[in-house]
Amino acid sequence: MEKFKNENIGINEVEAEELAGHIGEVVRLHGSIYKIRKMKSFSFVLLRTKRDVVQCVTSKDLEIPMEESCVILSAKVVEDNRSRVGYELQIETIEVLSSPQEIAPIVINQKIVDTSIENLLDFRPITLRNEKERAIFKLQEGICRAFREFLYRENFTEIHTPKIVQSGAEGGANIFKLDYFGQEAYLAQSPQFYKLMMAGVFERVFEIAPVFRAEKHDTSRHLNEYTSVDFEMGFISSFREIMEMETAMLQYTMKYLAENYEKELTLLNLTLPVIEKIPSVTFREAKVKVAEAYKRTVKDWEDFEPEEEKLLSALILQETGSEFVFVTHYPSEKRPFYAMENKDNPNETESFDLLFRGLEITTGGQRIHDYQEQVAKMQRKGMNVQLFESYLMMHKHGMPPHGGLGLGLERFTARLLGYENVRYTTLFPRDIKRLVP
């Protein structure tokens, strides 16, 4: 696709990725002075552009502005076979657009930002300028682009649902309350009710958007605001169709990243996982499997402990070579009221989680689409059905069998990059202690 060009913007300027096509020419290039290395008779100047760090060279007679100055360089592109990129830039002039008012409190122009996670996040507007730090989020962009492209190809419609709602989709106390012009309202825990409704409109829908959980967890895996990748499918015959769709989406994503984000993969020293077929095990089988393999006593037959997720993933990797595993048929007691129950065993649901390298990254399943069945389950759970009239409207007027999932973008990115803490893969984290920057 040809790039859009505005003749009045960036006159005579080129992008960093276009430099190889301008050998022998004098070009203009804008960016920030990332690092200066002064030698005896010349200096190396590393210019940080929007995706690349470009090495330039200048004579000692040319005054170089301080690091993090925003500049426009005029430089000659000279062929150089010793260079990794096959050329070097010989600076002729430097136009300074702005200069820092003080020295940065954190050194950002090394291979990594060598500081605590607290400093990394406290000085986020600065530390994100580090080449490796920003590569994390460029790669995360690639993940979202791949998800979107795949889902569009599979005839999903992208939707945008409200983030201020009248009631929580998941129930419980972990929702943020708001004063909405005198009414009680909440920040959305998920787009759950709305994406289910829209499955009755467009059949296949998806959304990539923030969700909010008022959980007082202070762990490496929890955030109070995170990005959820949700999709919903109508006219399904089994919840396994959702698992198959997610498997295909992840396969597409790995291929997409390999083809379009080689720079970031190299910079982050990342080898992408190979996804052929993702194995599946029932919740009960998984609990027994872990207990027997590690001589553990099962303490909770209704949910997984984080340690059990890690142990199960290690077993599956050893047995199958897969870094992913689906765990299916979670107990009804631990799943929301809209989760469809297994016809042969009502104590189990037609649902699943996807574990990736020892961490749950996805929850999904088939939903109840029959009005009477949904109301009956709500009553069994002691819920006030009248409070959910707007949600039940879709059931009253006919819904196809449907199901979907929600994937945590930050968790998935963290697992992909091998980070234990999701804050490393969150631009500006929101947890129980952090509200700025």
TORKOL-4160 file (C-alpha; in steps of 0.2 Angstrom, whole numbers, padded with zeros to 4 digits, m for minus):
437
<pt num="1" X="0000" Y="0000" Z="0000"/>
<pt num="2" X="0007" Y="0017" Z="m0005"/>
<pt num="3" X="0010" Y="0029" Z="0010"/>
<pt num="4" X="0000" Y="0045" Z="0011"/>
<pt num="5" X="0011" Y="0060" Z="0008"/>
<pt num="6" X="0006" Y="0078" Z="0012"/>
<pt num="7" X="0017" Y="0089" Z="0001"/>
<pt num="8" X="0017" Y="0102" Z="0015"/>
<pt num="9" X="0024" Y="0091" Z="0029"/>
<pt num="10" X="0042" Y="0085" Z="0031"/>
<pt num="11" X="0049" Y="0093" Z="0015"/>
<pt num="12" X="0065" Y="0085" Z="0010"/>
<pt num="13" X="0064" Y="0073" Z="0025"/>
<pt num="14" X="0066" Y="0054" Z="0024"/>
<pt num="15" X="0061" Y="0041" Z="0036"/>
<pt num="16" X="0075" Y="0030" Z="0044"/>
<pt num="17" X="0069" Y="0014" Z="0035"/>
<pt num="18" X="0071" Y="0023" Z="0018"/>
<pt num="19" X="0089" Y="0028" Z="0021"/>
<pt num="20" X="0097" Y="0013" Z="0011"/>
<pt num="21" X="0088" Y="0020" Z="m0004"/>
<pt num="22" X="0097" Y="0037" Z="m0003"/>
<pt num="23" X="0115" Y="0032" Z="m0003"/>
<pt num="24" X="0126" Y="0046" Z="m0010"/>
<pt num="25" X="0112" Y="0059" Z="m0006"/>
<pt num="26" X="0111" Y="0072" Z="0007"/>
<pt num="27" X="0095" Y="0070" Z="0017"/>
<pt num="28" X="0085" Y="0078" Z="0031"/>
<pt num="29" X="0081" Y="0067" Z="0046"/>
<pt num="30" X="0072" Y="0071" Z="0062"/>
<pt num="31" X="0073" Y="0063" Z="0079"/>
<pt num="32" X="0080" Y="0065" Z="0096"/>
<pt num="33" X="0099" Y="0064" Z="0101"/>
<pt num="34" X="0099" Y="0047" Z="0110"/>
<pt num="35" X="0118" Y="0045" Z="0114"/>
<pt num="36" X="0134" Y="0054" Z="0110"/>
<pt num="37" X="0151" Y="0045" Z="0110"/>
<pt num="38" X="0165" Y="0057" Z="0108"/>
<pt num="39" X="0181" Y="0050" Z="0100"/>
<pt num="40" X="0198" Y="0059" Z="0097"/>
<pt num="41" X="0194" Y="0067" Z="0080"/>
<pt num="42" X="0175" Y="0064" Z="0078"/>
<pt num="43" X="0159" Y="0059" Z="0087"/>
<pt num="44" X="0146" Y="0046" Z="0085"/>
<pt num="45" X="0129" Y="0052" Z="0087"/>
<pt num="46" X="0114" Y="0040" Z="0089"/>
<pt num="47" X="0098" Y="0047" Z="0083"/>
<pt num="48" X="0082" Y="0040" Z="0090"/>
<pt num="49" X="0068" Y="0040" Z="0077"/>
<pt num="50" X="0051" Y="0034" Z="0079"/>
<pt num="51" X="0056" Y="0015" Z="0077"/>
<pt num="52" X="0075" Y="0015" Z="0074"/>
<pt num="53" X="0091" Y="0021" Z="0082"/>
<pt num="54" X="0102" Y="0028" Z="0068"/>
<pt num="55" X="0121" Y="0029" Z="0070"/>
<pt num="56" X="0128" Y="0045" Z="0063"/>
<pt num="57" X="0146" Y="0053" Z="0063"/>
<pt num="58" X="0151" Y="0071" Z="0064"/>
<pt num="59" X="0167" Y="0080" Z="0064"/>
<pt num="60" X="0173" Y="0087" Z="0081"/>
<pt num="61" X="0171" Y="0105" Z="0074"/>
<pt num="62" X="0152" Y="0103" Z="0074"/>
<pt num="63" X="0143" Y="0107" Z="0090"/>
<pt num="64" X="0132" Y="0093" Z="0096"/>
<pt num="65" X="0117" Y="0097" Z="0107"/>
<pt num="66" X="0114" Y="0088" Z="0123"/>
<pt num="67" X="0106" Y="0071" Z="0124"/>
<pt num="68" X="0087" Y="0071" Z="0122"/>
<pt num="69" X="0087" Y="0086" Z="0111"/>
<pt num="70" X="0075" Y="0086" Z="0097"/>
<pt num="71" X="0083" Y="0090" Z="0081"/>
<pt num="72" X="0083" Y="0089" Z="0062"/>
<pt num="73" X="0099" Y="0083" Z="0054"/>
<pt num="74" X="0106" Y="0086" Z="0037"/>
<pt num="75" X="0117" Y="0072" Z="0033"/>
<pt num="76" X="0125" Y="0063" Z="0018"/>
<pt num="77" X="0121" Y="0044" Z="0017"/>
<pt num="78" X="0138" Y="0036" Z="0013"/>
<pt num="79" X="0140" Y="0017" Z="0008"/>
<pt num="80" X="0149" Y="0008" Z="0022"/>
<pt num="81" X="0151" Y="m0011" Z="0021"/>
<pt num="82" X="0158" Y="m0012" Z="0039"/>
<pt num="83" X="0141" Y="m0006" Z="0045"/>
<pt num="84" X="0127" Y="m0018" Z="0050"/>
<pt num="85" X="0115" Y="m0008" Z="0039"/>
<pt num="86" X="0127" Y="m0005" Z="0024"/>
<pt num="87" X="0129" Y="0014" Z="0026"/>
<pt num="88" X="0133" Y="0028" Z="0038"/>
<pt num="89" X="0126" Y="0046" Z="0040"/>
<pt num="90" X="0139" Y="0060" Z="0039"/>
<pt num="91" X="0131" Y="0075" Z="0048"/>
<pt num="92" X="0132" Y="0091" Z="0040"/>
<pt num="93" X="0121" Y="0102" Z="0050"/>
<pt num="94" X="0110" Y="0101" Z="0065"/>
<pt num="95" X="0094" Y="0111" Z="0068"/>
<pt num="96" X="0089" Y="0111" Z="0086"/>
<pt num="97" X="0070" Y="0111" Z="0089"/>
<pt num="98" X="0071" Y="0109" Z="0108"/>
<pt num="99" X="0083" Y="0105" Z="0122"/>
<pt num="100" X="0080" Y="0097" Z="0139"/>
<pt num="101" X="0080" Y="0108" Z="0154"/>
<pt num="102" X="0089" Y="0096" Z="0165"/>
<pt num="103" X="0098" Y="0079" Z="0165"/>
<pt num="104" X="0087" Y="0064" Z="0165"/>
<pt num="105" X="0085" Y="0056" Z="0182"/>
<pt num="106" X="0087" Y="0039" Z="0174"/>
<pt num="107" X="0100" Y="0033" Z="0161"/>
<pt num="108" X="0089" Y="0027" Z="0146"/>
<pt num="109" X="0102" Y="0025" Z="0132"/>
<pt num="110" X="0110" Y="0008" Z="0138"/>
<pt num="111" X="0104" Y="m0009" Z="0132"/>
<pt num="112" X="0092" Y="m0010" Z="0147"/>
<pt num="113" X="0085" Y="0003" Z="0159"/>
<pt num="114" X="0095" Y="m0003" Z="0174"/>
<pt num="115" X="0084" Y="0002" Z="0189"/>
<pt num="116" X="0070" Y="m0004" Z="0200"/>
<pt num="117" X="0052" Y="m0007" Z="0193"/>
<pt num="118" X="0047" Y="0007" Z="0204"/>
<pt num="119" X="0058" Y="0019" Z="0195"/>
<pt num="120" X="0055" Y="0012" Z="0179"/>
<pt num="121" X="0036" Y="0016" Z="0181"/>
<pt num="122" X="0038" Y="0033" Z="0191"/>
<pt num="123" X="0048" Y="0040" Z="0176"/>
<pt num="124" X="0038" Y="0031" Z="0163"/>
<pt num="125" X="0037" Y="0046" Z="0150"/>
<pt num="126" X="0056" Y="0045" Z="0150"/>
<pt num="127" X="0060" Y="0027" Z="0152"/>
<pt num="128" X="0049" Y="0022" Z="0138"/>
<pt num="129" X="0061" Y="0031" Z="0126"/>
<pt num="130" X="0074" Y="0017" Z="0129"/>
<pt num="131" X="0075" Y="0007" Z="0113"/>
<pt num="132" X="0071" Y="m0010" Z="0121"/>
<pt num="133" X="0057" Y="m0003" Z="0132"/>
<pt num="134" X="0048" Y="0005" Z="0118"/>
<pt num="135" X="0050" Y="m0011" Z="0108"/>
<pt num="136" X="0039" Y="m0020" Z="0120"/>
<pt num="137" X="0025" Y="m0009" Z="0115"/>
<pt num="138" X="0028" Y="m0009" Z="0097"/>
<pt num="139" X="0027" Y="m0028" Z="0098"/>
<pt num="140" X="0011" Y="m0026" Z="0108"/>
<pt num="141" X="0004" Y="m0015" Z="0094"/>
<pt num="142" X="0009" Y="m0030" Z="0082"/>
<pt num="143" X="m0001" Y="m0042" Z="0093"/>
<pt num="144" X="m0017" Y="m0031" Z="0092"/>
<pt num="145" X="m0014" Y="m0028" Z="0073"/>
<pt num="146" X="m0013" Y="m0047" Z="0070"/>
<pt num="147" X="m0029" Y="m0050" Z="0081"/>
<pt num="148" X="m0039" Y="m0037" Z="0072"/>
<pt num="149" X="m0033" Y="m0043" Z="0054"/>
<pt num="150" X="m0037" Y="m0061" Z="0058"/>
<pt num="151" X="m0054" Y="m0057" Z="0065"/>
<pt num="152" X="m0059" Y="m0046" Z="0051"/>
<pt num="153" X="m0054" Y="m0060" Z="0039"/>
<pt num="154" X="m0065" Y="m0072" Z="0049"/>
<pt num="155" X="m0080" Y="m0059" Z="0046"/>
<pt num="156" X="m0080" Y="m0052" Z="0064"/>
<pt num="157" X="m0087" Y="m0035" Z="0066"/>
<pt num="158" X="m0077" Y="m0023" Z="0078"/>
<pt num="159" X="m0088" Y="m0015" Z="0091"/>
<pt num="160" X="m0086" Y="m0002" Z="0105"/>
<pt num="161" X="m0096" Y="m0005" Z="0120"/>
<pt num="162" X="m0100" Y="0007" Z="0135"/>
<pt num="163" X="m0087" Y="0008" Z="0150"/>
<pt num="164" X="m0100" Y="0016" Z="0161"/>
<pt num="165" X="m0113" Y="0003" Z="0166"/>
<pt num="166" X="m0128" Y="0001" Z="0177"/>
<pt num="167" X="m0122" Y="m0016" Z="0184"/>
<pt num="168" X="m0107" Y="m0028" Z="0184"/>
<pt num="169" X="m0106" Y="m0042" Z="0171"/>
<pt num="170" X="m0097" Y="m0053" Z="0183"/>
<pt num="171" X="m0106" Y="m0049" Z="0199"/>
<pt num="172" X="m0097" Y="m0048" Z="0216"/>
<pt num="173" X="m0089" Y="m0033" Z="0224"/>
<pt num="174" X="m0074" Y="m0030" Z="0213"/>
<pt num="175" X="m0082" Y="m0015" Z="0203"/>
<pt num="176" X="m0078" Y="0003" Z="0204"/>
<pt num="177" X="m0093" Y="0014" Z="0209"/>
<pt num="178" X="m0097" Y="0031" Z="0201"/>
<pt num="179" X="m0110" Y="0045" Z="0204"/>
<pt num="180" X="m0118" Y="0046" Z="0188"/>
<pt num="181" X="m0128" Y="0062" Z="0189"/>
<pt num="182" X="m0136" Y="0056" Z="0205"/>
<pt num="183" X="m0138" Y="0038" Z="0200"/>
<pt num="184" X="m0126" Y="0024" Z="0205"/>
<pt num="185" X="m0116" Y="0017" Z="0191"/>
<pt num="186" X="m0100" Y="0007" Z="0188"/>
<pt num="187" X="m0085" Y="0006" Z="0177"/>
<pt num="188" X="m0087" Y="m0010" Z="0166"/>
<pt num="189" X="m0078" Y="m0026" Z="0172"/>
<pt num="190" X="m0079" Y="m0032" Z="0154"/>
<pt num="191" X="m0090" Y="m0029" Z="0138"/>
<pt num="192" X="m0098" Y="m0046" Z="0142"/>
<pt num="193" X="m0117" Y="m0041" Z="0141"/>
<pt num="194" X="m0115" Y="m0030" Z="0126"/>
<pt num="195" X="m0104" Y="m0042" Z="0116"/>
<pt num="196" X="m0117" Y="m0056" Z="0119"/>
<pt num="197" X="m0131" Y="m0044" Z="0114"/>
<pt num="198" X="m0122" Y="m0040" Z="0098"/>
<pt num="199" X="m0119" Y="m0058" Z="0094"/>
<pt num="200" X="m0138" Y="m0057" Z="0090"/>
<pt num="201" X="m0135" Y="m0043" Z="0078"/>
<pt num="202" X="m0119" Y="m0046" Z="0069"/>
<pt num="203" X="m0116" Y="m0064" Z="0073"/>
<pt num="204" X="m0097" Y="m0062" Z="0076"/>
<pt num="205" X="m0091" Y="m0047" Z="0085"/>
<pt num="206" X="m0075" Y="m0042" Z="0094"/>
<pt num="207" X="m0068" Y="m0027" Z="0104"/>
<pt num="208" X="m0050" Y="m0022" Z="0111"/>
<pt num="209" X="m0053" Y="m0010" Z="0125"/>
<pt num="210" X="m0050" Y="m0007" Z="0143"/>
<pt num="211" X="m0059" Y="m0015" Z="0158"/>
<pt num="212" X="m0059" Y="m0011" Z="0176"/>
<pt num="213" X="m0058" Y="m0023" Z="0191"/>
<pt num="214" X="m0058" Y="m0016" Z="0209"/>
<pt num="215" X="m0048" Y="m0030" Z="0216"/>
<pt num="216" X="m0037" Y="m0026" Z="0230"/>
<pt num="217" X="m0024" Y="m0038" Z="0224"/>
<pt num="218" X="m0006" Y="m0033" Z="0224"/>
<pt num="219" X="0002" Y="m0047" Z="0214"/>
<pt num="220" X="0013" Y="m0048" Z="0198"/>
<pt num="221" X="m0002" Y="m0054" Z="0188"/>
<pt num="222" X="m0016" Y="m0042" Z="0193"/>
<pt num="223" X="m0020" Y="m0024" Z="0187"/>
<pt num="224" X="m0035" Y="m0013" Z="0191"/>
<pt num="225" X="m0036" Y="m0008" Z="0173"/>
<pt num="226" X="m0031" Y="m0018" Z="0159"/>
<pt num="227" X="m0034" Y="m0021" Z="0140"/>
<pt num="228" X="m0046" Y="m0035" Z="0136"/>
<pt num="229" X="m0047" Y="m0044" Z="0119"/>
<pt num="230" X="m0065" Y="m0050" Z="0118"/>
<pt num="231" X="m0074" Y="m0059" Z="0104"/>
<pt num="232" X="m0091" Y="m0068" Z="0103"/>
<pt num="233" X="m0098" Y="m0080" Z="0090"/>
<pt num="234" X="m0116" Y="m0084" Z="0086"/>
<pt num="235" X="m0123" Y="m0100" Z="0079"/>
<pt num="236" X="m0110" Y="m0111" Z="0087"/>
<pt num="237" X="m0113" Y="m0130" Z="0090"/>
<pt num="238" X="m0100" Y="m0132" Z="0104"/>
<pt num="239" X="m0088" Y="m0121" Z="0115"/>
<pt num="240" X="m0074" Y="m0130" Z="0106"/>
<pt num="241" X="m0077" Y="m0119" Z="0091"/>
<pt num="242" X="m0071" Y="m0104" Z="0101"/>
<pt num="243" X="m0056" Y="m0114" Z="0106"/>
<pt num="244" X="m0052" Y="m0118" Z="0088"/>
<pt num="245" X="m0054" Y="m0100" Z="0083"/>
<pt num="246" X="m0042" Y="m0094" Z="0097"/>
<pt num="247" X="m0030" Y="m0107" Z="0092"/>
<pt num="248" X="m0030" Y="m0100" Z="0074"/>
<pt num="249" X="m0029" Y="m0082" Z="0079"/>
<pt num="250" X="m0014" Y="m0086" Z="0090"/>
<pt num="251" X="m0006" Y="m0095" Z="0075"/>
<pt num="252" X="m0009" Y="m0081" Z="0064"/>
<pt num="253" X="m0002" Y="m0069" Z="0076"/>
<pt num="254" X="0014" Y="m0078" Z="0078"/>
<pt num="255" X="0016" Y="m0078" Z="0059"/>
<pt num="256" X="0012" Y="m0060" Z="0058"/>
<pt num="257" X="0024" Y="m0054" Z="0071"/>
<pt num="258" X="0038" Y="m0065" Z="0062"/>
<pt num="259" X="0035" Y="m0056" Z="0046"/>
<pt num="260" X="0032" Y="m0038" Z="0051"/>
<pt num="261" X="0041" Y="m0036" Z="0068"/>
<pt num="262" X="0058" Y="m0043" Z="0065"/>
<pt num="263" X="0067" Y="m0027" Z="0072"/>
<pt num="264" X="0058" Y="m0029" Z="0089"/>
<pt num="265" X="0060" Y="m0048" Z="0090"/>
<pt num="266" X="0078" Y="m0046" Z="0087"/>
<pt num="267" X="0080" Y="m0031" Z="0099"/>
<pt num="268" X="0070" Y="m0041" Z="0113"/>
<pt num="269" X="0080" Y="m0057" Z="0109"/>
<pt num="270" X="0063" Y="m0066" Z="0107"/>
<pt num="271" X="0060" Y="m0083" Z="0099"/>
<pt num="272" X="0041" Y="m0085" Z="0095"/>
<pt num="273" X="0032" Y="m0101" Z="0101"/>
<pt num="274" X="0027" Y="m0113" Z="0088"/>
<pt num="275" X="0009" Y="m0117" Z="0089"/>
<pt num="276" X="0003" Y="m0132" Z="0080"/>
<pt num="277" X="m0011" Y="m0139" Z="0090"/>
<pt num="278" X="m0015" Y="m0134" Z="0108"/>
<pt num="279" X="m0019" Y="m0148" Z="0119"/>
<pt num="280" X="m0034" Y="m0149" Z="0130"/>
<pt num="281" X="m0038" Y="m0156" Z="0147"/>
<pt num="282" X="m0053" Y="m0156" Z="0158"/>
<pt num="283" X="m0052" Y="m0146" Z="0175"/>
<pt num="284" X="m0054" Y="m0162" Z="0185"/>
<pt num="285" X="m0042" Y="m0171" Z="0175"/>
<pt num="286" X="m0029" Y="m0157" Z="0177"/>
<pt num="287" X="m0032" Y="m0156" Z="0196"/>
<pt num="288" X="m0028" Y="m0175" Z="0197"/>
<pt num="289" X="m0014" Y="m0174" Z="0185"/>
<pt num="290" X="m0005" Y="m0161" Z="0195"/>
<pt num="291" X="m0009" Y="m0170" Z="0212"/>
<pt num="292" X="m0002" Y="m0186" Z="0206"/>
<pt num="293" X="0014" Y="m0180" Z="0197"/>
<pt num="294" X="0019" Y="m0168" Z="0211"/>
<pt num="295" X="0012" Y="m0178" Z="0226"/>
<pt num="296" X="0001" Y="m0164" Z="0231"/>
<pt num="297" X="m0016" Y="m0164" Z="0240"/>
<pt num="298" X="m0030" Y="m0156" Z="0231"/>
<pt num="299" X="m0036" Y="m0142" Z="0242"/>
<pt num="300" X="m0049" Y="m0134" Z="0231"/>
<pt num="301" X="m0059" Y="m0143" Z="0219"/>
<pt num="302" X="m0068" Y="m0128" Z="0212"/>
<pt num="303" X="m0053" Y="m0117" Z="0206"/>
<pt num="304" X="m0035" Y="m0117" Z="0201"/>
<pt num="305" X="m0021" Y="m0111" Z="0212"/>
<pt num="306" X="m0008" Y="m0100" Z="0203"/>
<pt num="307" X="0005" Y="m0114" Z="0207"/>
<pt num="308" X="m0006" Y="m0127" Z="0200"/>
<pt num="309" X="m0007" Y="m0117" Z="0183"/>
<pt num="310" X="0012" Y="m0117" Z="0183"/>
<pt num="311" X="0014" Y="m0136" Z="0187"/>
<pt num="312" X="0001" Y="m0141" Z="0174"/>
<pt num="313" X="0009" Y="m0130" Z="0161"/>
<pt num="314" X="0026" Y="m0138" Z="0165"/>
<pt num="315" X="0018" Y="m0156" Z="0163"/>
<pt num="316" X="0010" Y="m0152" Z="0147"/>
<pt num="317" X="0026" Y="m0145" Z="0139"/>
<pt num="318" X="0035" Y="m0160" Z="0144"/>
<pt num="319" X="0022" Y="m0172" Z="0137"/>
<pt num="320" X="0017" Y="m0163" Z="0121"/>
<pt num="321" X="0030" Y="m0149" Z="0118"/>
<pt num="322" X="0016" Y="m0136" Z="0119"/>
<pt num="323" X="0018" Y="m0120" Z="0129"/>
<pt num="324" X="m0001" Y="m0118" Z="0129"/>
<pt num="325" X="m0015" Y="m0129" Z="0136"/>
<pt num="326" X="m0034" Y="m0127" Z="0137"/>
<pt num="327" X="m0042" Y="m0132" Z="0153"/>
<pt num="328" X="m0061" Y="m0136" Z="0150"/>
<pt num="329" X="m0077" Y="m0139" Z="0160"/>
<pt num="330" X="m0074" Y="m0128" Z="0175"/>
<pt num="331" X="m0086" Y="m0130" Z="0190"/>
<pt num="332" X="m0103" Y="m0121" Z="0188"/>
<pt num="333" X="m0100" Y="m0114" Z="0206"/>
<pt num="334" X="m0085" Y="m0104" Z="0199"/>
<pt num="335" X="m0092" Y="m0098" Z="0183"/>
<pt num="336" X="m0104" Y="m0083" Z="0180"/>
<pt num="337" X="m0123" Y="m0086" Z="0179"/>
<pt num="338" X="m0123" Y="m0085" Z="0160"/>
<pt num="339" X="m0111" Y="m0099" Z="0158"/>
<pt num="340" X="m0120" Y="m0114" Z="0149"/>
<pt num="341" X="m0119" Y="m0130" Z="0160"/>
<pt num="342" X="m0115" Y="m0147" Z="0153"/>
<pt num="343" X="m0130" Y="m0157" Z="0149"/>
<pt num="344" X="m0123" Y="m0173" Z="0156"/>
<pt num="345" X="m0116" Y="m0165" Z="0171"/>
<pt num="346" X="m0124" Y="m0149" Z="0177"/>
<pt num="347" X="m0110" Y="m0146" Z="0190"/>
<pt num="348" X="m0098" Y="m0142" Z="0175"/>
<pt num="349" X="m0099" Y="m0128" Z="0162"/>
<pt num="350" X="m0095" Y="m0128" Z="0144"/>
<pt num="351" X="m0081" Y="m0117" Z="0147"/>
<pt num="352" X="m0062" Y="m0116" Z="0147"/>
<pt num="353" X="m0047" Y="m0106" Z="0152"/>
<pt num="354" X="m0031" Y="m0105" Z="0141"/>
<pt num="355" X="m0014" Y="m0106" Z="0150"/>
<pt num="356" X="0002" Y="m0100" Z="0143"/>
<pt num="357" X="0018" Y="m0103" Z="0151"/>
<pt num="358" X="0010" Y="m0106" Z="0168"/>
<pt num="359" X="m0002" Y="m0092" Z="0168"/>
<pt num="360" X="m0021" Y="m0090" Z="0163"/>
<pt num="361" X="m0022" Y="m0078" Z="0149"/>
<pt num="362" X="m0040" Y="m0082" Z="0142"/>
<pt num="363" X="m0057" Y="m0086" Z="0149"/>
<pt num="364" X="m0071" Y="m0091" Z="0138"/>
<pt num="365" X="m0085" Y="m0103" Z="0135"/>
<pt num="366" X="m0103" Y="m0105" Z="0128"/>
<pt num="367" X="m0117" Y="m0095" Z="0135"/>
<pt num="368" X="m0135" Y="m0099" Z="0139"/>
<pt num="369" X="m0146" Y="m0093" Z="0125"/>
<pt num="370" X="m0163" Y="m0099" Z="0130"/>
<pt num="371" X="m0173" Y="m0087" Z="0141"/>
<pt num="372" X="m0181" Y="m0099" Z="0152"/>
<pt num="373" X="m0165" Y="m0108" Z="0156"/>
<pt num="374" X="m0156" Y="m0092" Z="0159"/>
<pt num="375" X="m0169" Y="m0086" Z="0172"/>
<pt num="376" X="m0170" Y="m0103" Z="0180"/>
<pt num="377" X="m0151" Y="m0102" Z="0183"/>
<pt num="378" X="m0152" Y="m0085" Z="0190"/>
<pt num="379" X="m0165" Y="m0089" Z="0202"/>
<pt num="380" X="m0155" Y="m0105" Z="0208"/>
<pt num="381" X="m0141" Y="m0093" Z="0211"/>
<pt num="382" X="m0153" Y="m0081" Z="0221"/>
<pt num="383" X="m0151" Y="m0067" Z="0209"/>
<pt num="384" X="m0164" Y="m0053" Z="0207"/>
<pt num="385" X="m0170" Y="m0056" Z="0189"/>
<pt num="386" X="m0178" Y="m0039" Z="0188"/>
<pt num="387" X="m0161" Y="m0030" Z="0189"/>
<pt num="388" X="m0156" Y="m0039" Z="0173"/>
<pt num="389" X="m0171" Y="m0035" Z="0162"/>
<pt num="390" X="m0161" Y="m0025" Z="0149"/>
<pt num="391" X="m0149" Y="m0040" Z="0147"/>
<pt num="392" X="m0163" Y="m0053" Z="0147"/>
<pt num="393" X="m0171" Y="m0043" Z="0133"/>
<pt num="394" X="m0161" Y="m0052" Z="0120"/>
<pt num="395" X="m0166" Y="m0069" Z="0127"/>
<pt num="396" X="m0184" Y="m0065" Z="0126"/>
<pt num="397" X="m0183" Y="m0060" Z="0108"/>
<pt num="398" X="m0173" Y="m0075" Z="0102"/>
<pt num="399" X="m0154" Y="m0078" Z="0103"/>
<pt num="400" X="m0143" Y="m0090" Z="0093"/>
<pt num="401" X="m0132" Y="m0102" Z="0102"/>
<pt num="402" X="m0116" Y="m0092" Z="0106"/>
<pt num="403" X="m0100" Y="m0091" Z="0115"/>
<pt num="404" X="m0084" Y="m0081" Z="0116"/>
<pt num="405" X="m0069" Y="m0076" Z="0126"/>
<pt num="406" X="m0059" Y="m0063" Z="0134"/>
<pt num="407" X="m0040" Y="m0062" Z="0133"/>
<pt num="408" X="m0029" Y="m0051" Z="0144"/>
<pt num="409" X="m0017" Y="m0041" Z="0132"/>
<pt num="410" X="m0004" Y="m0037" Z="0145"/>
<pt num="411" X="m0004" Y="m0054" Z="0152"/>
<pt num="412" X="m0001" Y="m0062" Z="0135"/>
<pt num="413" X="0012" Y="m0050" Z="0131"/>
<pt num="414" X="0021" Y="m0053" Z="0147"/>
<pt num="415" X="0021" Y="m0072" Z="0145"/>
<pt num="416" X="0027" Y="m0070" Z="0127"/>
<pt num="417" X="0042" Y="m0059" Z="0132"/>
<pt num="418" X="0045" Y="m0070" Z="0148"/>
<pt num="419" X="0041" Y="m0056" Z="0161"/>
<pt num="420" X="0034" Y="m0062" Z="0177"/>
<pt num="421" X="0026" Y="m0045" Z="0181"/>
<pt num="422" X="0012" Y="m0038" Z="0170"/>
<pt num="423" X="0017" Y="m0020" Z="0174"/>
<pt num="424" X="0032" Y="m0022" Z="0162"/>
<pt num="425" X="0020" Y="m0024" Z="0148"/>
<pt num="426" X="0008" Y="m0011" Z="0153"/>
<pt num="427" X="0011" Y="0007" Z="0147"/>
<pt num="428" X="0005" Y="0016" Z="0162"/>
<pt num="429" X="0000" Y="0003" Z="0175"/>
<pt num="430" X="m0015" Y="0006" Z="0186"/>
<pt num="431" X="m0014" Y="m0005" Z="0202"/>
<pt num="432" X="m0020" Y="m0002" Z="0220"/>
<pt num="433" X="m0005" Y="0010" Z="0223"/>
<pt num="434" X="m0002" Y="0018" Z="0206"/>
<pt num="435" X="m0012" Y="0032" Z="0199"/>
<pt num="436" X="0002" Y="0042" Z="0190"/>
<pt num="437" X="0009" Y="0046" Z="0178"/>
